Amino acid sequence: MELNWSTFFLEILNFLVLVWILKRFLYKPVLGVIARRRAGIDKQLTEARALHEDAEALVTRYQARLGDWEQERQHARDQLASEMEAERARKLAALQSELAQEREKAAAAEAQRLTDIRYKAEETALLQAARFASRLLSQVASAELEQRLVARVLEDLSQLPEERASALRNSWGPTPATVVVSSAHPLADAQRQQLQEAISALTGLAGPARFEQQPELLAGVRITVGAWVLSANLRDELGSLAEFAHASRSD
């Protein structure tokens, strides 16, 4: 077989033309498409990495927030427990104070009850003593006892200090029109005269005293000068004893 160089060169030329056509119209566009595709893939990978990093950052922040929230929740629980304990202590203290006050009130009421019982017993004893003394003195009341009481009155009036007499003269208010001397039994003339002189010396009144008989006095006298009364008789003494019983009960 004989080599045809013209054909050979034409084939080479055709091949070179084909290579140039492929390079110009096929290879470069394919490379461009591949390059653009790779760029798109790289961009997507970059975006994916960015999203992944953002997701990891979000996860980190979320976990940190979960930790903070757990700490806040624990702090809130601790604060609530502390407030509840403080409130419980406050209410317990208030309850104890109220119970103490109630105990004090109960103790005071019991003490008052015992005091009332004691006062009642004392009052009863004094009233019984007053009744007994009244019956006893009613039996022993006599003109002789009255004479002794009048003598005691005259003695007391004669020994009365001047400052006390002055105080008595200022205590009966306006100058009385008359002096009344009451007695359980009739007084002898000598006793009346002595009483008149003693009263005039004490009061400074020159007018005669009015003498009255009041058997309910039992024995003794009662001298009335305006608002001032001098009692030296059994009835008034017994009344004073009864009043003392009632006064002790009131105190």
C-alpha positions as CSV (number, residue, x, y, z in Angstrom):
1,M,0.0,0.0,0.0
2,E,1.4,3.4,-1.0
3,L,1.2,6.3,1.5
4,N,-0.7,9.2,0.1
5,W,0.9,12.2,1.7
6,S,-1.8,14.6,0.5
7,T,-4.5,12.6,2.1
8,F,-2.4,12.3,5.3
9,F,-1.9,16.0,5.5
10,L,-5.6,16.6,4.8
11,E,-6.5,14.2,7.6
12,I,-4.2,16.0,10.0
13,L,-5.6,19.3,8.9
14,N,-9.2,18.0,9.4
15,F,-8.2,16.7,12.9
16,L,-6.7,20.1,13.8
17,V,-9.7,21.9,12.5
18,L,-11.9,19.5,14.6
19,V,-9.8,20.1,17.7
20,W,-10.0,23.9,17.1
21,I,-13.8,23.6,16.6
22,L,-14.2,21.4,19.7
23,K,-12.0,23.7,21.8
24,R,-13.8,26.8,20.5
25,F,-17.3,25.7,20.6
26,L,-17.5,22.8,23.1
27,Y,-14.6,22.6,25.5
28,K,-14.6,26.3,26.6
29,P,-18.4,26.4,27.2
30,V,-18.2,23.2,29.1
31,L,-15.4,24.5,31.2
32,G,-17.4,27.7,31.8
33,V,-20.4,25.7,32.8
34,I,-18.2,23.5,35.1
35,A,-16.6,26.6,36.6
36,R,-20.0,28.3,37.2
37,R,-21.3,25.1,38.7
38,R,-18.3,24.8,40.9
39,A,-18.6,28.4,41.9
40,G,-22.3,27.8,42.7
41,I,-21.4,24.7,44.7
42,D,-18.7,26.7,46.6
43,K,-21.2,29.5,47.3
44,Q,-23.7,27.0,48.6
45,L,-21.1,25.3,50.7
46,T,-20.0,28.7,52.1
47,E,-23.6,29.6,52.8
48,A,-24.2,26.1,54.3
49,R,-21.1,26.6,56.5
50,A,-22.4,30.1,57.5
51,L,-25.8,28.6,58.3
52,H,-24.2,25.8,60.2
53,E,-22.1,28.3,62.2
54,D,-25.2,30.4,62.9
55,A,-27.0,27.3,64.0
56,E,-24.2,26.3,66.3
57,A,-24.1,29.9,67.7
58,L,-27.9,29.7,68.2
59,V,-27.5,26.4,69.9
60,T,-24.8,27.8,72.1
61,R,-26.9,30.9,73.0
62,Y,-29.9,28.7,73.6
63,Q,-27.9,26.4,75.9
64,A,-26.5,29.4,77.7
65,R,-30.0,30.8,78.0
66,L,-31.2,27.5,79.3
67,G,-28.5,27.6,81.9
68,D,-29.4,31.2,82.8
69,W,-33.0,30.4,83.0
70,E,-32.3,27.4,85.2
71,Q,-30.3,29.7,87.5
72,E,-33.1,32.3,87.5
73,R,-35.6,29.6,88.2
74,Q,-33.5,28.3,91.1
75,H,-33.0,31.8,92.4
76,A,-36.8,32.4,92.2
77,R,-37.4,29.2,94.1
78,D,-34.9,30.1,96.7
79,Q,-36.3,33.6,97.0
80,L,-39.9,32.2,97.3
81,A,-38.8,29.7,99.9
82,S,-37.1,32.5,101.8
83,E,-40.2,34.7,101.6
84,M,-42.4,31.8,102.7
85,E,-40.1,31.0,105.6
86,A,-40.1,34.7,106.6
87,E,-43.9,34.9,106.4
88,R,-44.2,31.7,108.4
89,A,-41.9,33.0,111.0
90,R,-43.8,36.3,111.1
91,K,-47.1,34.6,111.4
92,L,-45.7,32.2,114.1
93,A,-44.4,35.2,116.0
94,A,-47.8,37.0,115.7
95,L,-49.5,33.8,116.9
96,Q,-47.2,33.4,119.8
97,S,-47.7,37.1,120.7
98,E,-51.5,36.7,120.5
99,L,-51.3,33.5,122.6
100,A,-49.2,35.4,125.1
101,Q,-51.7,38.2,125.2
102,E,-54.5,35.7,125.6
103,R,-52.6,34.0,128.5
104,E,-52.1,37.4,130.1
105,K,-55.8,38.3,129.7
106,A,-56.8,34.9,131.1
107,A,-54.3,35.4,134.0
108,A,-55.6,38.9,134.6
109,A,-59.2,37.7,134.5
110,E,-58.4,34.9,136.9
111,A,-56.6,37.3,139.2
112,Q,-59.6,39.7,139.0
113,R,-61.9,36.8,139.7
114,L,-59.9,35.8,142.8
115,T,-59.7,39.4,143.9
116,D,-63.5,39.7,143.5
117,I,-64.0,36.6,145.5
118,R,-61.6,37.9,148.2
119,Y,-63.3,41.3,148.2
120,K,-66.7,39.6,148.3
121,A,-65.6,37.5,151.3
122,E,-64.1,40.6,153.0
123,E,-67.3,42.6,152.3
124,T,-69.4,39.7,153.6
125,A,-67.2,39.5,156.7
126,L,-67.4,43.2,157.3
127,L,-71.1,43.4,156.8
128,Q,-71.6,40.4,159.2
129,A,-69.3,42.1,161.6
130,A,-71.2,45.4,161.2
131,R,-74.5,43.5,161.9
132,F,-73.0,41.7,164.8
133,A,-71.6,45.0,166.2
134,S,-74.9,46.7,165.6
135,R,-76.8,44.0,167.5
136,L,-74.2,44.0,170.3
137,L,-74.0,47.8,170.6
138,S,-77.8,48.1,170.5
139,Q,-77.9,45.8,173.5
140,V,-75.3,47.8,175.4
141,A,-76.4,51.3,174.3
142,S,-77.5,53.2,177.3
143,A,-77.6,56.7,178.8
144,E,-74.4,55.9,180.8
145,L,-72.6,55.1,177.5
146,E,-73.9,58.3,176.0
147,Q,-72.5,60.3,178.9
148,R,-69.1,58.7,178.4
149,L,-69.3,59.6,174.7
150,V,-70.3,63.2,175.4
151,A,-67.4,63.5,177.8
152,R,-65.1,62.2,175.1
153,V,-66.5,64.7,172.7
154,L,-65.9,67.6,175.1
155,E,-62.4,66.4,175.8
156,D,-61.6,66.2,172.0
157,L,-63.0,69.6,171.4
158,S,-61.0,71.2,174.2
159,Q,-57.8,69.6,172.9
160,L,-58.4,70.4,169.2
161,P,-55.3,72.4,167.8
162,E,-56.0,75.9,166.6
163,E,-55.0,75.2,163.0
164,R,-57.5,72.3,162.9
165,A,-60.2,74.4,164.5
166,S,-59.5,77.2,161.9
167,A,-59.8,74.6,159.1
168,L,-63.1,73.3,160.5
169,R,-64.5,76.9,160.7
170,N,-63.6,77.3,157.0
171,S,-65.2,74.0,156.0
172,W,-68.8,74.5,156.8
173,G,-69.4,77.2,154.1
174,P,-71.6,80.2,154.9
175,T,-72.1,81.1,158.6
176,P,-74.9,78.7,159.8
177,A,-78.0,80.1,161.4
178,T,-77.9,77.7,164.2
179,V,-76.0,74.7,165.6
180,V,-77.9,71.4,166.0
181,V,-76.9,68.9,168.6
182,S,-78.7,65.5,168.3
183,S,-78.5,62.8,171.0
184,A,-80.1,59.4,171.5
185,H,-81.0,60.1,175.1
186,P,-82.0,63.4,176.8
187,L,-78.9,65.3,177.9
188,A,-78.6,66.8,181.3
189,D,-78.5,70.5,181.7
190,A,-74.8,70.4,182.7
191,Q,-74.0,68.5,179.5
192,R,-75.9,70.9,177.4
193,Q,-74.1,73.8,178.9
194,Q,-70.7,72.2,178.5
195,L,-71.5,71.4,174.8
196,Q,-72.8,74.9,174.2
197,E,-69.6,76.4,175.6
198,A,-67.3,74.0,173.7
199,I,-69.2,74.6,170.4
200,S,-69.2,78.4,170.8
201,A,-65.4,78.4,171.5
202,L,-64.8,76.2,168.5
203,T,-67.1,78.0,166.0
204,G,-67.2,81.5,167.3
205,L,-71.0,81.5,167.1
206,A,-72.7,83.3,170.0
207,G,-76.2,81.9,169.3
208,P,-77.6,79.0,171.4
209,A,-77.4,75.5,170.0
210,R,-80.6,73.6,169.3
211,F,-80.7,70.2,171.1
212,E,-82.7,67.4,169.6
213,Q,-83.3,63.8,170.6
214,Q,-82.9,61.0,168.0
215,P,-83.2,57.5,169.5
216,E,-81.9,55.9,166.3
217,L,-78.4,57.2,167.2
218,L,-78.5,54.4,169.9
219,A,-76.0,56.3,172.1
220,G,-73.9,59.5,171.7
221,V,-74.3,62.8,169.9
222,R,-74.2,64.3,166.4
223,I,-73.2,67.9,166.1
224,T,-74.2,69.7,162.9
225,V,-72.8,73.1,162.0
226,G,-73.8,74.0,158.5
227,A,-72.1,71.5,156.2
228,W,-69.8,70.2,158.9
229,V,-70.9,67.2,161.0
230,L,-69.2,65.8,164.0
231,S,-70.4,62.2,164.7
232,A,-69.8,60.6,168.1
233,N,-72.6,58.0,168.3
234,L,-73.0,54.3,167.7
235,R,-75.3,54.6,164.7
236,D,-72.9,56.7,162.6
237,E,-70.0,54.5,163.6
238,L,-71.8,51.4,162.5
239,G,-72.8,53.2,159.2
240,S,-69.1,54.1,158.7
241,L,-68.2,50.4,159.1
242,A,-70.7,49.4,156.5
243,E,-69.5,52.1,154.2
244,F,-66.0,50.9,154.7
245,A,-67.1,47.5,153.6
246,H,-68.6,48.8,150.4
247,A,-65.6,51.1,149.7
248,S,-63.3,48.1,150.1
249,R,-65.4,46.3,147.5
250,S,-65.3,49.3,145.1
251,D,-61.5,49.6,145.4
